[in-house]
Structure formats: structure tokens, C-alpha cells
């Protein structure tokens, strides 16, 4: 390749993206868990040798943003000189540039002619990683040890193949070892696929040319982000949003964002957010940074390549002891998808009077999670991790879409046929929740309704749903959408469930989730 031929750089950029896409397809087609095969709760990324993100699949933004830090932190624990061709590492510790413990990563260093040139990262949400409660989500967890098994970075493969000792240790600490093994082997295969593609790119363009192109891609993304920031008026802007609960008095937990735009740089200060909460809604500073990076891309009003260079003009501040930097031993299971979403909403609230045409009103910024765990006669478990959307918030020029997901998550519902074929559950109803969107010049989208009837003697349920108390906000005078509701019907009696709870279901129980509506935009 000639010195940084722009056409070759673009070919390599698309080659990296294609390799990451292929990784995700390998997992979807090979994994055992419906959460991965059907819902797609997984992400794939490629970094340069130092851990700078250069390629990603069309996966889950909150995962991908955190993976911009994953290998950089991993290398502090596992220096590059200790690694060999054929190695891959498995781990789930949030302190290593990570997420919650259910998000298990397989990281493969990629060598070409003995030189470390890149890393392939496969992240998959495992439906169970051990811990106190089936599914590894304990709503009242006070620390990480109550949540799940903690896996430090250990070799899961070497040139000789799968490390059977490490595999056995993991499988003996999860409730569904058969699915777990299938999911893990799928992740390993995904990183091997990326390794093949990167070696092909190096063979075509030369190893040094490939490395130089990755550095150039970082520079191009930095220039894009700086130009985007220049398009936002200079100034200091503040906004806040709230989790439904979490404070010591049971009140809503506050996320505060102060955004300082100065020329082509931005400071996003989240230090005014509340202290560490005594449940599973804390999160890691890497997830906080991921949420900020996503929000800045949206507020730019443009498509841009997301990689490590795009982060250079951003200074992101969290505060030790806060729920966004709570310390390594905090419970963080819900922080990935609940607390991170509050950061995005707080940033949008800060900017809604400045760039309203680039933003949408509030929507289903929650996982809408119902996790079912079915005990089996042999002592094992079957795990169903079900996520639910709602109505999209309206925009300045259109109504919100019904029955969708927004911002940091883009997983799918598991099809009814798949659930009924594999679990003692019958889907009794699936419908649009008519009239749940907020009124306005443009109306918020409507949410969904989904009902699950339990067909076995007992089923363990986890709810992890925000926007059950604090409704999705309207914008520019629009009305808020209706909140989420979760209702348990038992023996003809209906009881409204808490948004974040653990409980035991019985045969014949029906659990109905009503997804929130989106906020309206503009006065009606």
C-alpha cells in the first residue's frame, strides 16, 4: 500500500467493520441461549494493538462504547509481552474497562508474523453467571459478590486449544452449563473469524500499511468529532434525570450532567450525580463514558465513524463514590442499561433548548427486563432473559414510532414460538398499548403489552424496569408518555409489581408488562 493511500484506508475501514459484523453473525448462528440467538444481546469489536477501538458491529451502543476502554485496561493486568499466538482471554470484571458481570468478554490478541497488530473482542450477555439469584440480577444487592461469579482475565484458549480447566471452573459455577458452554465456544469462534479477516487485510495491504491505516482512522474520527462540536453553540448547559428509586430514603436517584462546549472541545461533568446506591443500579465509569460518547454522536447531528479518535476532544468527569464511579465492589447489574440511559436523558435535557431539532423526547430508556428462571428436575435451570421496548419519543418533525427501543439498546424480543417451545411459559397476549404515547404537536409512540402465563410449579422472576414512576418526558411543551407497568395476576387477583424486584411465581400466574409510551414534542 502506498503511504496512507486514502482509498486503501477506506477499504481497511470497511474491512474492519465487516470483520466485526462477521463476529456477531458467528455468535448469533452458533450460540445456545435464545438471548443471543434471537434477542442479539451481544457485541463485537476490533481494536488496534494498544486497545484503541477501530471496528465494531452494528450491535449495542452501550457495549461498544465501553469496549473503547476494555483492552487498554486489560493490558495493565496482562501485558502484551506475556501473550502468545493462539491465546484468548475470558473475563467479566467491570474494573477492567467493563460492564456488569453478565457481560462476559473473550479477547483475542491477533499476531501477524509474530507482531501483535490488533485485538478481537466478543462480548455476550450470559443469562446466568452464578450468584445469589438465578439470572445474576439481585435487586437489593449491596455488593458485587451477591450478584455473580467474578472472572479475572484468564486464558480460555492457547495454541493447544480450549483450556479445559478454566472451562470446567466456569461451568461448575453457572446454573445452565450446557447453554453457557455453547455460548462461550461461539464467542471463541467469533474471535477466530476476526483473526482470519485481519490477517487477510495484512496480506493484501502489508502489515505496516494496516497498522498505519488504523492510526489514520483515529485521526479522521477525531477531526469529525471536533467539527461536530464546533457546530454546537459555546456555553455551559445543565440537565438532570432520575432513576425511579435508589436513594437511602427510597426516593429517586439523580443523574446530573453539566456540558461545557468550548470551540472544538467538550467537557461533560457528571460529578453532581448522587452517591453510590444500595442496590444494583450503580455502574462503572466506563459505562458512563460509553453513554456520553453515544449522546455526543447523536447531538452532532451527523453520521460518524466511532473509534478511539472520536473520544479525544471529550473530557468526561465522574466522581469517586458516586453511583457512576462507586468502587470495584459495588453492585452494578442494572447500571448497564438503566443508569447509563439516565445519563443520555440528562444530557438531552441539558441541550433541548439549544439543539431541539437533533433530539427526541423521552422514550423507553430502560431494558424493560423480565428474567425467568425455571428449575429443572435434574437440578439445572433454564433461563429466559426477556427485554421489552416501548414508544419512541416524538421529534420536531414527526411522531414517535410505537413498540421500539431507543438509544443504548437495540435488542429484540424473543419470538413467542421460541419461548413456548423451550420454556414452561405460554404467551397469552402481545399487543400495542394504545394511547400510551404523550400528546403534542407530534405525538409520542405507543408502548407494547406482553403477557406470560407460568405452566410449571414454580418460576423465579426478576424485574428490572425503569420509567415505572417517572414518566418519559415531553419536549418543547409536549406531554409525557405513560409509565411502564408490571402486573401479576394470581388466582384472579391483580397486583402491581415493583420495577426492580425478585419473586417466586407459581403455576397459573400471569405476568403482564405494559411498555411505556414516548413523550410528545411541541404543544398540542
GUBA-258186 format. One record per residue: x, y, z of N, C-alpha, C in turn. Coordinates in steps of 0.05 Angstrom, whole numbers, plus 5000, padded with zeros to 4 digits. Each point is the difference from the previous one (the first is absolute). Layout:
BEGIN
XYZXYZXYZ ...
***
This chain:
BEGIN
501749765000498350245000501750255000 499550194982501450255000499550155026 501750195007499950135026497250125004 498549875017497350095008498350084976 499949824981498250034977497150025012 498650224995497450045012498049794992 500349894976498149794991500549755016 502649935004500649765015499250035029 500350245011499150055028497049945002 498550094980497149965001499349714997 501549864983499649714997500549855026 502150085014500649885026497950065020 499050255000497950075019497649824996 499149964975497749834995500749715006 502549924995500849735007499949945030 500750205016499949975029497149985009 498350174989497149985007498849744991 500849904976498949754991500949775017 502550015010501049795017498550005027 499450235010498450015025497249904996 498850074977497349904993500049704998 502149894988500249714997500149875028 501550125018500249905027497249975013 498450214997497349995012498349794987 500249974974498549794987500849725009 502649965005500949745009498749935027 499950205018498849965026497049944997 498650174985497149964997499449724989 501649914981499449744987501049765015 501750045020501349785014499249985030 499150215012499550005029497649835007 499849925025497849845010497750165012 500750235013498050155014498250164981 497349995004498250174984500750295002 501150095023500750285003502050084979 501849824992502050064979498949944973 498849764997499149924973497750174990 498150075017497650144992500050305007 500750065025499950285008502550164992 502349864997502450134991501450185021 500049915025501350165021503049945000 501350104980502949954996501250224984 502650035001501350204983502849904993 501150114978502649924991501650254993 502649985005501750244994502849914994 501450174986502949964994501450255008 502349965013501750235008502749974988 501650215001502849984993501549875022 502649974997501649855019500050135028 499650265002499950145025497250025012 498049904986497350005011498250224990 501050164981498350204988497949884981 497550055005497849894984500250094971 499949814981500150074972497849884983 498749795010497849884985498049885018 497450024993497949905016497749904983 498549815012497649914986497750195005 497849954986497550165004498549885024 501250045023499149855024498850195020 500949995025498750145022501850235009 499150254997501850235005501350005027 498549925021501250025027502349805002 499849774987502349815000502350124985 499550104976502150084982501650245011 498650195013501450225011501949925023 499149815016501749905022502549854989 499649864977502249854988502250184989 499650264999502150194993502150015022 499349905024501950015023500949725009 498649794990500449735011502849904997 501150004976502749894996502150175013 499650265000502050185013500249925030 497849955013500149925028501049715003 499249834982500949725000503049984999 501350174983502949994996501550085026 498750145018501350075025500249755018 498149824997500049755015501549774986 499950014973501349794984501750134979 502550075006501750144981500349854974 500350144978500149884973502249794998 502350055014502349824997499449735013 497949975015499449745013498149834982 499150114977498049874983501449874976 498749794991501049854977497849954980 500849934976498149944979498349755008 497450034996498249785008498750055027 501050205015498850065026497450154996 498249965018497750185003499350005030 499150235010499450045028497050045004 499149885022497250045008499950165026 498150185003499750155025497450164999 499250095024497650165002500250235020 502350055010500350215021499550284989 498250145013499450274991502450195003 501749955020502350175005501950014976 499949794983501849994977498550114975 499350255002498750134977497449874992 498449925020497849824994497350095008 498249815000497150035003499249865026 497649895000499249835022501049724996 499749835021501349745000498749814980 497550044992498849824980501350044972 501250234995501350044974502849885001 500249764989502549855000501450054974 502650065002501650074976502049784995 500449954974502349844991501750194983 502550035008501850184986502349844988 500450034974502149854986502150204989 502549985009502150154987500749884973 500250174979500549904973502850074992 501549794994502850034992500349944970 501650164987500849964972503050004999 501149774991502949964999501350075027 498849925021501150045027499450275012 498750184986499550275009497150035009 499550105024497350065008498950244985 497949974984499050224984497250095008 498549825013497250075006498949815021 497650065009498549835018497249964989 498949765004497249954994498549965027 497850145004498449985024497249904994 499349795014497249904998498750035028 497950165002498650035025497249884997 499349845019497349875000498850025028 497550075001498650005026499149715006 501249885020499349735008497550025018 498049834995497550025016500449935029 502249865007500649955028503049985003 501050135021502949995007500349935029 498249845011500149935028498950225017 500750005026499150205018497649915016 498950195015497849955019497449914987 499350144978497349964988500349904971 498449814992500249904972499850234980 501950014982500150224981502050215007 501049995025502250185010499250295002 497450055003499050275006498649995027 501250115020498950015027499450305006 497450075000499250285002501150145024 500149865023500950125025503049945006 501549924980502849945005501550255011 501649955020501550225011502950004991 500949784988502749994989500149804977 502350004986500349844976500049705006 500849925024500249725006497249865002 497950165005497349895000498949964972 501350124980498950004973500749764984 502649944997500849804981502949925005 500849794985502849915000501750224987 502350055012501950204990502349854986 500350054974502149864984502250204994 502449965012502350174992501049914973 501650164986501049924974501849755002 499049784989501449745000499949894971 502049844992500049894973497949794997 498250044981497949804994500949834977 501850114983501349834980503050074999 501549804990502850044993500349874972 502449994990500549884974499249705001 499949885023499349725003497049955000 498450225002497149975000498750125025 497549915006498550115022501349915026 500250185019501149955027497749865016 500149745001497949855012499750055030 502250065014499850055028498450265006 500650214985498550255003497149964992 499549864978497349954992498449855021 501349805013498649855020499350175025 501950185007499550185023497650174994 499850114976497750174993497449845000 500049774987497549854997499049895027 501749975019499149915027498950225016 500050254990499150235015497750154987 498849874980497650124987497749805001 497650104997497649835004499249854975 501050094977499349874974502649944985 501549805009502749974988499949924971 497949864991499949924972499850254982 498250185006499850244984502550175002 501050015025502450175004502449904983 500449744999502249904984499650064971 497549974990499550064972500550294994 499150185018500450294996503050074999 501549885019502850075002501549904975 499449754991501449904976499350174976 497650114999499250184978501750255001 500450115024501750245002502949954991 501049775008502849934992500149984970 498149874988499949974970499950284987 498550185012499750274989502750144999 501649985021502650135000501949874980 499749744996501649864979499350104972 497550054996499150114974501350274995 500050175020501250274997503049974995 501349825013502849964996500649934971 498449834988500449934971499750254983 498050165005499550244983502250205003 501050045024502150205003502649914987 500649745002502349904986499850034970 497549974989499650054972500550304993 499150185016500550284995503050065001 501449885019502950055001501449884975 499149774991501249884977499650174975 497650134998499450164977501450275000 500050135024501050285001502750035014 501149785010502550015015499450055029 501549875018499550035028500450285009 502150144992500450275008497950194988 499249944976497950164988497449975015 499449765009497649965016500150155027 502349995013500350145026499850304995 501350104979499950294995497150094993 498649834986497250074994498350035025 500449825019498450035025500650265014 502650085001500750265012498650234985 499949984974498750204984497050015005 498849785004497149995006499450155027 501849965019499650155026500150304994 501950094984500350294995497550114985 499049844981497650094985497650035018 499749815019497750025018500350235019 502450055009500450235017499350264986 500850024974499350244985496950034997 498749774995497150014998498650105025 500949895023498850085025500650305006 502450094995500650285004498250184983 499649934975498350154983497150005010 499149775010497349985011499750185024 501950005018499850175024499950294993 501550084979500050284991497250084991 498349814992497350064991498050035023 500949975025498350055023500850265013 498250185006500750265011501649975026 502150175003501650005024498250075024 500749895023498550065024500149785020 498850045023499849805021497049935003 499349754999497349915000499749785021 497750005015499649815021497349864996 500049745007497549854999500249775020 497749895006499949785019497849814993 500349755009497949804998500249825024 498049835004499849855025499349714995 501449825015499049735004497550005017 498349814997497549995015500550005030 502249885009500549985028503049955004 500949955024502849945005501250165023 498950235006501150155023499449865026 501550065021499549875026497250025010 498650234993497250035009498049884981 501049864980498249884980499350184977 500950245001499450194979501649964975 499450164979501449984974502950085002 501749854986502950065000500650184976 501650205005500450224981502649954983 499750044974502350024982500150294990 502250135004500350284992502350024979 499550154979502050044979500450304996 502550095000500750274993501849984976 499150124978501549994974501150274994 502650014997501450244993501149974971 498950164982500950014972501950234996 502449954992502050214996501549954974 499050134979501349964974499649724989 502249854998499849734989500549795021 499750075025500349815022497550025019 499549785014497750005018500849865026 499150115022500349885026497249915010 499749755007497549905010500549915029 498950165018500549965028497649875013 500449755009497849845013500449985030 501850165011500749975028497850085019 498050154990497850085017497949795004 500449764989498149785003500149895029 497949875008499849905027502149805007 500449965027501949805010499149724993 501949825004499549714996497449925013 498449854986497449915010500249725011 498249935018500049745013498349804985 500349984974498849804984501749954975 498949884979501649924977500050214978 499550265007499850214979502550174999 502249935014502550134995501149914973 502050144990501349914976502950085000 501549904980502850054998500550264986 502350145005500550244985500349964970 500649754992500249954971497349994987 498049905014497350024989499150294999 500750165020499350285000501250144975 502549944995501450114976498749914975 499149744999498749904977497450154994 498550065021497550154997500550284989 502150125011500750274991500850004971 501749814992500949994972497649964981 498149835008497649974983498550264998 499550135023498450254999501350214984 502650025001501450204984499849944970 500049754993499649934972497250084990 498049955017497350084992499750304998 501250145019499750305000501650134978 501949854988501550114978498350034975 497849844999498250024977501249884974 502049835003501249894976500949715005 500449854978501249745002503050035002 501249855018502950015002501049735009 502549944991501349765008500750015029 499049815016500650005028502449835006 502250135008502349855009501550175021 502349925008501450135022500650294994 500450084975500650274994497750195006 497549904998497750175005499850085030 501449865017499950065029502050215007 502050064984502150195007499050285007 498150114986499150275007498150015025 499449775012498149995022501549965026 499350165020500949955027497649925017 500049775011497749895014500849975030 498450125017500750015028497949855017 500949815015498349875020501350045028 498549945020501050055028500249745015 502449945011500249765017498050015023 498749775004498049995021497250054990 499750104975497450044989499049744987 497550004992498949764988501249944972 501550194989501349964974502949935003 501050005025502849915006499949905028 498649785005499349915027502149835014 502249934985502049825011499649724989 502149845001500049744987498149805012 499250045025498349805014497150064999 499150214985497250074999498449814983 497449985006498149854983499350184976 500349894976499850164975498249874979 498549795006498649854980498250174983 498550185012498150164985501350264988 502450065008501250254991500550014971 500549774987500549994971497850144985 497549925005497850084983498050195013 500250035026498150185014501450275006 502249995015501450245008501350144977 501149844981501350124976497950154984 497649904999497950144985499250265012 500250015027499450265014502150214993 502549914995502050204992499350124973 499249834981499250114974497750205003 497949925016497850185003500850265014 501749985020500950255013501550184981 501649894982501450164980498150134980 498049844992498050114981498450225013 499349975026498550215014501750265002 502649965002501850245001500050154974 499649854977500450134974497350044985 497749945013497550014985499250284990 500950215013499450274991502150104980 502249864997502150094983499949874973 499649734999499949864975497649815000 497550105004497749825002499549844974 500850114977499549864975501749754998 502049965017501749764999499249795020 498050065017499449835022497149894998 499549805016497249905002499250025029 497450015005498949995027500649735013 499349985026500749765015498549754989 501349785002498949754991500749775018 500049754990500449765017503049965006 501250195014502949995006500449825024 499449744996500249795020500249744985 501149795013499949744988497249885000 498350095018497449885003500249705005 501749925018500849725004498249855017 499149764990498949795017501749754995 501349915021501749764999498749775014 499449794985498749765011502149785003 499949865023501849775005498349765008 500349794984498349765004501849785011 499549905025501649785011499249744986 502049834994499549754986500349775019 498849774993500149765018502849915006 501950044982502749905004501750205016 498850215011501550205015501050234984 499949994974500850224984497850214997 500550194983498050224996499950074970 497650104992499750134974499550305005 501550164986499950295004498850144976 498050185005498950164979500350295008 501550154985500650285005498550164979 497750135008498350134981500150305003 500650144979500150305000497750114984 499150235008497550124988500550294994 498950094978500250284992497450155008 499750224987497650175005499750194976 498850235006499650204979502350204998 500950054976502150194996499050295005 501750175011499350285003499750144973 498250184999499550154975502450194995 500250094974502150194992498650254990 501750194992498850264992498549984974 500549784984498849984974498349754996 499649835021498449764996499249895027 498049824999499149855023502149795007 500049905025501749785008499049744989 501849814996499249734991499049845023 498049824996499149825021501949765003 499949875023501249735004502849994990 501850155012502850004991501850045024 502650014994502050075020501650244990 501150145019501550244993502750015014 501750164987502650085012501849765005 500649925025502249835006499549704996 497549924995499449724996498649964974 500549774987498549944975499549704998 499549875023499349724999497149964992 499449744995497349934990498649835021 497349994998498549815016500649714989 499949815018500149724992497349924988 499949884976497549924988498349825019 497450034999498249845017500549704995 500349934975500449714993502549895014 502150165001502549915012499649975030 498650185013499549985029498349765006 497849964986498249785006501249734994 501949994981501349744994502149935020 501050185015502449955017499550055030 497850135007499550065028497149945008 499649965026497349955010498550265003 499750144977498850274999498250014975 497750125003498350054976499650304997 500550104976499550284994497050044996 498750135018497150034998499150244984 501750214999499250244986502550154991 499950114976502050204991498550204983 500350265008498350204988501450275003 498950204985500850285004498450125022 501250155017498750135023498950274990 497750004989498850234986499750235020 500750244990499650245015502050065022 502249845000502050045022502050214993 500250094974501850214993499050275009 501950185006499350275009499050174977 498050185007498950184980502050224993 499650134977501650224992499550064971 501450214990499950064972500849754984 501949855010500649734991499849825024 498549784996499449825022502149795005 500549935026501849795006498949734991 501849814994499249744991498749845023 498449804992498749835020501849775008 499649915025501549775010498849744992 500849795014499249734994498649875024 498749784996498949835022500849724994 501249865020500749724997499449855026 498549784997499249845024501149724998 501149915023501349735003498549845021 499049764992498749825020502049785007 500249955026501949805010498749725000 501349804989498949744996501449795017 501950085017501449815018499450075029 500949835018499450045028501150255012 502450084991501250255010501950114978 500150275000501750144981501150245015 502650054999501350225014500150244981 499050225010499850244983501750235010 501350144982501350255006498750224983 499350225012499250244984502250215002 500650124978502050225000499050204979 498350185009498750194982499950275012 501050204985499850285008497550124986 499550265006497750144989497449885009 500049885025497549915011498850225018 501650195009499050225016500450274986 502350034989500750264986499549964970 498050144990499149954973501950114979 500149884976501750114979499250294993 501850185001499550284999499250094971 498250205000499450144975502250224995 500050104976502050204992498650234986 500950255006499050244987497050035005 499049935023497250025006498349764996 501249784991498649754996499549865027 497949835001499349865024501749755004 500449915025501549755005498449764992 501449784994498749754994499149855026 498449804997499149845022502449835010 500249945026502249845010499749714995 502249855004499949715000498249905023 498749774996498649865021500649704998 500349875023500249715001497949905019 498349824991497849915016500149695002 499749905025499849725005497149935005 498949814985497349895006500349725011 499049975025500149745013497349945012 498949784991497349915010497950224997 500250144977498050214994500550275013 502150025017500750255013502450134987 499850254993502250144987501550175020 502749994998501850155017502150134982 500450265004502150144985502749955013 501949914984502749935009501850244999 502149995017502050214999501749974975 501150224992501650004976502649855003 501149985024502549855005499649825024 499649754994499449815022500749714992 500049835020500349714996497749865015 498749814986497849865013499649734987 498549835014499549734991497149984989 499849904976497449964987499149715003 497349974997498849735003498549934974 499349754998498549914976497450164998 499550094975497550154995500350305002 502250095013500450295001500350124972 499050244997500450154975501450265007 502250054986501550255003499750164975 499050245003499550184976501750245003 501650064979501650244999498750194980 499550255009499050214982502250204996 501050024975502350184994499150295000 501850175007499450295002499550124972 498650224999499750164976502250214998 500550104977502050214997498850275005 501750195007499150275005499350144974 498250205002499350164976501950234996 499950114976501850234993498350234992 500350235013498550244994497250005011 499050245007497350025011497949914980 498049865010497949904982498350234989 
***
